[in-house]
Amino acid sequence: MNSEPRATVRVRRSFQAAPELVFDAWLSPQTACKFLFATPTGKMVRTEIDGRVGGAFLLIDRRDGVDVEHIGEYLEIDRPRRLVFVFRVPHYSAESSRVTLDFAPLEPGCELVLLHEGVLPEYEVSTQAGWKMILEALDGALKSRETEI
């Protein structure tokens, strides 16, 4: 493991959906492929989620002809309050980091606080921007899901 100091990224966002719906989106392959690590110019080509403690996920986004894997393992699943996972993007680094999602009910909807620990310093700014983009896409996926019901 690299001894270089690590950064912590924190992102907070409110949603108009119940905590259960926002939480479940992270563990549903059908929903996660619409927002999780998907990029505007990429194409999600594979989504596998084994949503249990010790289970893993694999999402592959094709970016400019290159398949970028996002992989992780679930450490804690406390529906609908907390989701914790180890996270790696081997295309950019062999290092792993830890992501904690805390969900709190609001009237109406919920607030999600995302804490990403162990981020390499050179990726801190892009990680912050990436999570903001992901949470924006999650909001869109939840809203489009509401119109499908």
N, C-alpha and C positions, 0 to 999 in steps of 0.2 A: 504494500500500500504506500502511496505517496505521502510524504510527511509535510507537504506544502499546506499552508493554512487554508482552511475552507470557509466558504461563505454560506450564509443562510438567507434564503429568499422567503418572504412572507407576502401573500396576496389574500385580500379579503374581498368577497363579493356577495351581494344579496340577490336572491332569486324569488320570483313570485310563486314558486312551487313548494309543496310540502317537503320537509326534510327527507322523508322516505323516498319520494320520487327522485330527488337530486342525488341521494346516496345510491339508489339502485341503478342510476344511469352509469355509474362508474364500473358496475359489475355485469352489465348487460352488453354482450357483444353487438347486438343489433343497434343499441344506442351509442355505445362507446366509439364505434367506428366512425360515427358522424362528428365527433368532437375531440376525442383523445388522441393527441399527437398528429392529427390531420392538419395538413397545411393547405393554404388557398391554391397553391400551384401543384400540389402533390395529389396522389391518388392512394387511398387506403386499399391495400391489396390482400391483407390478411389480418384477422382479428381472432385471437384465441384467449379466452378468459376462464380460469378455473377458480371461481370466486369463493374460496375457503381459506382459512388460515393454513399456511404451508402450500397453498395453490399458487400457480404462476399465471402471468399474462404475457402475451406476445402480440404486439401490433406492428405491422410493417407498412410504412408510408413510402411510396415510390416518388422520389424527388429528382427531377431532371434525369430520369432513367436509372437512378441509383436507389436500391432498396435500403431504407434506414429502419433497423429494428429497434423497438422500444420494449425492453423486457424487465420483468420484475417478479417479486414474490411477496405475497400478502403475509404480513406479520400480525396484524390485528384487524378484526372485523367486528364492530360493535354497532349494528344497524339500529337506528339511523344516526348515531352520534359520532362515530369515529371510524376512519379507515387508514391503515398505515401499511406502507409497502417499501421494499427495497427496490431501487430503480437503477437501470443502466441503459446507455445508448452506446453499444460497442463501436459503432461507426465513428464516434467522436472521442471516446475514452473507454479504457478498460475499467476505470474506477466506478464504484457504485456509490449511491447516495440514498437518503431516506426521505420519504414524503409522508406527511401526516395531514389528513383532512379532518377537520372538526366541523360538525354541522350543528347549528343551533336554531331552534324555531323562532320565527318572528311573526308578527301579524301584519300582513299576510306573508306566508312563505317561510323562508329560512335564510340564514347567513352561513356561508362556507368560509372558513379560514384555512388556507393551505400554507403549510410550512415545509420548505424543501431544504434539508440540512445536508451539508457535505458537498456543496457545489464548488467545483473548481473555480478559482477567482476569475479566470479568463472567460468563463461562461455565465457569470453572475447577471450581467445586464441582459443577455439574450435569454437566459432562463426566466428572469422576471417578465420579460415581454412575451415569452412563449406561454407561460402559465396564464397571463392576462388574456391572450388570444384564445387559449383553450377554454377558459371559463366563459368568455364571450360566446364561443361556439357551443358550449354546453347550454347556455341560456337559449340560444337559437334552436338547438335540438329539442329542448324541453317544450318550447313554445310550439314548434311544429308538431310535436307529439300530441299536444293538447288539441290541435286542429284535426288530428287523425282520429281522435276518440269520438 
